C-alpha cells in the first residue's frame, strides 16, 4: 500500500522520511503512527538503505505534536494502546541498526520532540522550537518523553521542561544537549545529509555495533556495558572491514569498506 501521510525517498543509500501533513503541522495521528511503522519495516529490510534523515513537510513544523482531536476523545484503554503503539514504532526506529538523523524544522513539540529524540542525532534549524507541553493538556508524554529526555539532558533540566510544558528555541536546545547542531533553515537538510554521509563513510559493521552498544549499555551496569563493548570489539576484530580499515590507516589511504 502506498503511504498517504509520509514521503519515503531513497537516494544514494540515504532514505529521507518526511511526515507529510503540513496543513496539520505534521501532527501525529493514528494513521501517521501506523505508516511510520510501515516505513521502519522498509528501512529495516531494504539493504540499499544505509541511513535515514527524518523531517517534516513545510517550513512551520517538524511535527507539532499529536492530533489533539484524537486525544480528546480517547478512553483510558485507548490512551494506553495509543501510547504503546507509538512507543513501539519509535523504539523500532531507534533500534533499526542504521544511523537516523532528525532534521528539525520549526515546531518539535510533544510527539514531535519524542520522534526527534528517538533518532540517534538531531540537527535543528535556527528557528526550531522544542517542548513537551502535555501537562498543559492534563496529560503526560506518551511516546517516550519521560524516558529519553532525562537521558539526553539530565534529570533536572528534563523535569523542568516536562513539568512546566515550556518551549525552548534551537540555541537553548543545543546548549542543554538536546540537539547536536543548529544551522540556517536553508541548509538544514543538506547539513543533516552531510553529517549522515560522514557516518556512512565509516565501517558499517562498526557503526551498527556502536549504536547497539550505546543503546543497550545505557540500561546496564557499568561492568555489564564494558563486557558488551569488549565483546563487540572482539567481533569486529574478525571482520574484513577491520582488516581493511587498519591496513588503510597504515598505508595512508582511504579505506574501502565492504560491510563484511
SEDODO-665504 format. One record per residue (C-alpha): residue number from 1; residue in three letters; chain; x negated, y, z. Coordinates in nm, 2 decimals, decimal comma. Layout:
N
- nr rest kette xx yy zz
- NUM ALA A X Y Z $
...
// end
This chain:
260
- nr rest kette xx yy zz
- 1 UNK A 0,00 0,00 0,00 $
- 2 UNK A -0,13 0,35 -0,08 $
- 3 UNK A -0,20 0,58 0,21 $
- 4 UNK A 0,05 0,87 0,24 $
- 5 UNK A -0,08 1,07 0,53 $
- 6 UNK A -0,45 1,02 0,47 $
- 7 UNK A -0,71 1,05 0,20 $
- 8 UNK A -0,99 0,80 0,17 $
- 9 UNK A -1,26 0,87 -0,09 $
- 10 UNK A -1,59 0,69 -0,12 $
- 11 UNK A -1,89 0,83 -0,30 $
- 12 UNK A -2,24 0,70 -0,28 $
- 13 UNK A -2,17 0,49 0,02 $
- 14 UNK A -2,01 0,77 0,22 $
- 15 UNK A -1,63 0,75 0,29 $
- 16 UNK A -1,46 1,08 0,35 $
- 17 UNK A -1,15 1,01 0,56 $
- 18 UNK A -0,91 1,31 0,57 $
- 19 UNK A -0,60 1,35 0,78 $
- 20 UNK A -0,37 1,50 0,52 $
- 21 UNK A -0,07 1,67 0,68 $
- 22 UNK A -0,17 2,04 0,65 $
- 23 UNK A 0,19 2,16 0,68 $
- 24 UNK A 0,20 1,99 1,03 $
- 25 UNK A -0,16 2,10 1,12 $
- 26 UNK A -0,25 1,73 1,06 $
- 27 UNK A -0,06 1,62 1,37 $
- 28 UNK A -0,09 1,25 1,46 $
- 29 UNK A 0,25 1,09 1,43 $
- 30 UNK A 0,31 0,71 1,43 $
- 31 UNK A 0,25 0,68 1,06 $
- 32 UNK A -0,09 0,86 1,08 $
- 33 UNK A -0,20 0,62 1,35 $
- 34 UNK A -0,08 0,32 1,15 $
- 35 UNK A -0,26 0,44 0,84 $
- 36 UNK A -0,57 0,52 1,03 $
- 37 UNK A -0,57 0,15 1,14 $
- 38 UNK A -0,55 0,05 0,77 $
- 39 UNK A -0,83 0,29 0,68 $
- 40 UNK A -1,05 0,15 0,96 $
- 41 UNK A -0,99 -0,20 0,83 $
- 42 UNK A -1,12 -0,10 0,48 $
- 43 UNK A -1,42 0,08 0,64 $
- 44 UNK A -1,50 -0,24 0,84 $
- 45 UNK A -1,46 -0,47 0,54 $
- 46 UNK A -1,60 -0,27 0,25 $
- 47 UNK A -1,97 -0,34 0,22 $
- 48 UNK A -2,01 -0,04 -0,01 $
- 49 UNK A -1,91 0,20 0,28 $
- 50 UNK A -2,22 0,27 0,48 $
- 51 UNK A -2,10 0,57 0,68 $
- 52 UNK A -1,79 0,79 0,74 $
- 53 UNK A -1,70 1,15 0,77 $
- 54 UNK A -1,37 1,22 0,93 $
- 55 UNK A -1,20 1,56 0,87 $
- 56 UNK A -0,86 1,74 0,84 $
- 57 UNK A -0,69 1,89 0,53 $
- 58 UNK A -0,67 2,26 0,51 $
- 59 UNK A -0,85 2,54 0,69 $
- 60 UNK A -0,65 2,56 1,00 $
- 61 UNK A -0,68 2,22 1,17 $
- 62 UNK A -0,89 1,91 1,21 $
- 63 UNK A -0,60 1,75 1,40 $
- 64 UNK A -0,39 1,99 1,61 $
- 65 UNK A -0,26 1,71 1,84 $
- 66 UNK A 0,02 1,46 1,85 $
- 67 UNK A 0,36 1,50 1,69 $
- 68 UNK A 0,54 1,67 1,99 $
- 69 UNK A 0,89 1,58 1,84 $
- 70 UNK A 0,80 1,21 1,87 $
- 71 UNK A 0,66 1,26 2,23 $
- 72 UNK A 0,97 1,44 2,35 $
- 73 UNK A 1,20 1,15 2,26 $
- 74 UNK A 0,99 0,86 2,39 $
- 75 UNK A 1,08 0,63 2,67 $
- 76 UNK A 0,81 0,52 2,93 $
- 77 UNK A 0,76 0,19 2,75 $
- 78 UNK A 0,74 0,37 2,41 $
- 79 UNK A 0,49 0,61 2,55 $
- 80 UNK A 0,26 0,33 2,68 $
- 81 UNK A 0,29 0,15 2,35 $
- 82 UNK A 0,21 0,47 2,16 $
- 83 UNK A -0,10 0,53 2,37 $
- 84 UNK A -0,22 0,18 2,33 $
- 85 UNK A -0,17 0,18 1,95 $
- 86 UNK A -0,38 0,50 1,92 $
- 87 UNK A -0,64 0,37 2,16 $
- 88 UNK A -0,68 0,05 1,97 $
- 89 UNK A -0,73 0,23 1,64 $
- 90 UNK A -0,98 0,49 1,78 $
- 91 UNK A -1,17 0,21 1,96 $
- 92 UNK A -1,20 0,02 1,63 $
- 93 UNK A -1,33 0,33 1,46 $
- 94 UNK A -1,58 0,37 1,74 $
- 95 UNK A -1,70 0,01 1,71 $
- 96 UNK A -1,69 -0,03 1,34 $
- 97 UNK A -2,07 -0,07 1,33 $
- 98 UNK A -2,11 0,22 1,08 $
- 99 UNK A -2,20 0,57 1,17 $
- 100 UNK A -1,90 0,80 1,19 $
- 101 UNK A -1,92 1,18 1,20 $
- 102 UNK A -1,63 1,42 1,27 $
- 103 UNK A -1,64 1,73 1,06 $
- 104 UNK A -1,42 1,95 1,28 $
- 105 UNK A -1,24 2,24 1,10 $
- 106 UNK A -1,00 2,45 1,30 $
- 107 UNK A -0,79 2,30 1,59 $
- 108 UNK A -0,90 1,98 1,75 $
- 109 UNK A -0,65 1,95 2,03 $
- 110 UNK A -0,51 1,66 2,23 $
- 111 UNK A -0,52 1,36 2,00 $
- 112 UNK A -0,74 1,56 1,76 $
- 113 UNK A -1,00 1,61 2,02 $
- 114 UNK A -0,97 1,25 2,11 $
- 115 UNK A -1,02 1,14 1,75 $
- 116 UNK A -1,33 1,36 1,72 $
- 117 UNK A -1,47 1,21 2,04 $
- 118 UNK A -1,41 0,86 1,91 $
- 119 UNK A -1,65 0,95 1,62 $
- 120 UNK A -2,02 0,90 1,70 $
- 121 UNK A -2,13 1,26 1,63 $
- 122 UNK A -1,94 1,59 1,59 $
- 123 UNK A -2,02 1,88 1,36 $
- 124 UNK A -1,79 2,18 1,41 $
- 125 UNK A -1,72 2,49 1,20 $
- 126 UNK A -1,78 2,82 1,38 $
- 127 UNK A -1,40 2,87 1,41 $
- 128 UNK A -1,32 2,53 1,55 $
- 129 UNK A -1,12 2,50 1,88 $
- 130 UNK A -1,12 2,21 2,12 $
- 131 UNK A -0,90 2,12 2,41 $
- 132 UNK A -0,69 1,86 2,59 $
- 133 UNK A -0,37 2,06 2,66 $
- 134 UNK A -0,15 1,76 2,75 $
- 135 UNK A -0,09 1,88 3,11 $
- 136 UNK A 0,09 2,18 2,97 $
- 137 UNK A 0,35 1,94 2,84 $
- 138 UNK A 0,37 1,75 3,17 $
- 139 UNK A 0,16 1,47 3,01 $
- 140 UNK A -0,19 1,34 3,03 $
- 141 UNK A -0,42 1,23 2,74 $
- 142 UNK A -0,32 0,90 2,58 $
- 143 UNK A -0,58 0,83 2,32 $
- 144 UNK A -0,90 0,82 2,54 $
- 145 UNK A -0,94 1,18 2,66 $
- 146 UNK A -0,99 1,09 3,02 $
- 147 UNK A -1,24 0,83 2,93 $
- 148 UNK A -1,46 0,98 2,66 $
- 149 UNK A -1,46 1,35 2,76 $
- 150 UNK A -1,63 1,28 3,10 $
- 151 UNK A -1,89 1,06 2,93 $
- 152 UNK A -1,97 1,33 2,68 $
- 153 UNK A -1,97 1,65 2,90 $
- 154 UNK A -1,98 1,52 3,26 $
- 155 UNK A -1,70 1,48 3,52 $
- 156 UNK A -1,68 1,83 3,64 $
- 157 UNK A -1,66 2,00 3,30 $
- 158 UNK A -1,42 1,73 3,18 $
- 159 UNK A -1,19 1,77 3,47 $
- 160 UNK A -1,17 2,15 3,43 $
- 161 UNK A -1,06 2,11 3,07 $
- 162 UNK A -0,82 1,82 3,14 $
- 163 UNK A -0,66 1,98 3,45 $
- 164 UNK A -0,62 2,33 3,31 $
- 165 UNK A -0,54 2,25 2,95 $
- 166 UNK A -0,78 2,52 2,85 $
- 167 UNK A -0,91 2,55 2,49 $
- 168 UNK A -1,27 2,63 2,41 $
- 169 UNK A -1,44 2,75 2,09 $
- 170 UNK A -1,71 2,58 1,90 $
- 171 UNK A -2,00 2,76 2,07 $
- 172 UNK A -1,88 2,66 2,41 $
- 173 UNK A -1,82 2,30 2,30 $
- 174 UNK A -2,17 2,29 2,17 $
- 175 UNK A -2,31 2,43 2,50 $
- 176 UNK A -2,15 2,17 2,71 $
- 177 UNK A -2,24 1,88 2,47 $
- 178 UNK A -1,90 1,81 2,32 $
- 179 UNK A -2,03 1,88 1,97 $
- 180 UNK A -2,37 1,82 1,82 $
- 181 UNK A -2,39 2,11 1,57 $
- 182 UNK A -2,20 2,43 1,48 $
- 183 UNK A -2,21 2,55 1,12 $
- 184 UNK A -2,04 2,81 0,90 $
- 185 UNK A -1,70 2,68 0,78 $
- 186 UNK A -1,80 2,68 0,41 $
- 187 UNK A -2,09 2,45 0,50 $
- 188 UNK A -1,90 2,21 0,73 $
- 189 UNK A -1,86 1,91 0,50 $
- 190 UNK A -2,20 1,95 0,34 $
- 191 UNK A -2,37 1,97 0,67 $
- 192 UNK A -2,18 1,66 0,81 $
- 193 UNK A -2,27 1,46 0,50 $
- 194 UNK A -2,63 1,57 0,51 $
- 195 UNK A -2,66 1,46 0,87 $
- 196 UNK A -2,50 1,13 0,78 $
- 197 UNK A -2,74 1,08 0,49 $
- 198 UNK A -3,03 1,12 0,73 $
- 199 UNK A -2,89 0,84 0,94 $
- 200 UNK A -2,82 0,62 0,64 $
- 201 UNK A -3,19 0,66 0,53 $
- 202 UNK A -3,30 0,47 0,84 $
- 203 UNK A -3,30 0,09 0,87 $
- 204 UNK A -2,93 -0,01 0,85 $
- 205 UNK A -2,96 -0,30 1,09 $
- 206 UNK A -3,14 -0,08 1,34 $
- 207 UNK A -2,87 0,18 1,31 $
- 208 UNK A -2,59 -0,07 1,37 $
- 209 UNK A -2,76 -0,23 1,68 $
- 210 UNK A -2,84 0,11 1,83 $
- 211 UNK A -2,48 0,21 1,80 $
- 212 UNK A -2,39 -0,12 1,97 $
- 213 UNK A -2,65 -0,09 2,24 $
- 214 UNK A -2,54 0,26 2,34 $
- 215 UNK A -2,17 0,18 2,32 $
- 216 UNK A -2,19 -0,14 2,53 $
- 217 UNK A -2,47 -0,01 2,76 $
- 218 UNK A -2,25 0,27 2,89 $
- 219 UNK A -2,03 0,01 3,07 $
- 220 UNK A -2,32 -0,20 3,21 $
- 221 UNK A -2,56 -0,17 3,50 $
- 222 UNK A -2,90 -0,03 3,41 $
- 223 UNK A -3,06 -0,37 3,43 $
- 224 UNK A -2,79 -0,53 3,20 $
- 225 UNK A -2,82 -0,25 2,95 $
- 226 UNK A -3,20 -0,28 2,95 $
- 227 UNK A -3,16 -0,66 2,88 $
- 228 UNK A -2,93 -0,59 2,59 $
- 229 UNK A -3,17 -0,34 2,45 $
- 230 UNK A -3,46 -0,58 2,48 $
- 231 UNK A -3,25 -0,85 2,30 $
- 232 UNK A -3,17 -0,61 2,01 $
- 233 UNK A -3,54 -0,52 2,00 $
- 234 UNK A -3,63 -0,88 1,96 $
- 235 UNK A -3,36 -0,95 1,70 $
- 236 UNK A -3,47 -0,66 1,49 $
- 237 UNK A -3,83 -0,78 1,51 $
- 238 UNK A -3,73 -1,08 1,30 $
- 239 UNK A -3,58 -0,87 1,01 $
- 240 UNK A -3,72 -0,79 0,67 $
- 241 UNK A -3,63 -0,43 0,75 $
- 242 UNK A -3,87 -0,42 1,04 $
- 243 UNK A -4,15 -0,56 0,83 $
- 244 UNK A -4,08 -0,31 0,56 $
- 245 UNK A -4,05 -0,02 0,80 $
- 246 UNK A -4,37 -0,09 0,98 $
- 247 UNK A -4,56 -0,16 0,66 $
- 248 UNK A -4,43 0,16 0,50 $
- 249 UNK A -4,55 0,36 0,81 $
- 250 UNK A -4,90 0,20 0,80 $
- 251 UNK A -4,92 0,25 0,42 $
- 252 UNK A -4,79 0,61 0,45 $
- 253 UNK A -4,50 0,56 0,21 $
- 254 UNK A -4,12 0,58 0,22 $
- 255 UNK A -3,96 0,26 0,33 $
- 256 UNK A -3,72 0,07 0,11 $
- 257 UNK A -3,48 -0,09 0,35 $
- 258 UNK A -3,26 -0,39 0,23 $
- 259 UNK A -3,04 -0,44 0,53 $
- 260 UNK A -3,19 -0,79 0,59 $
// end
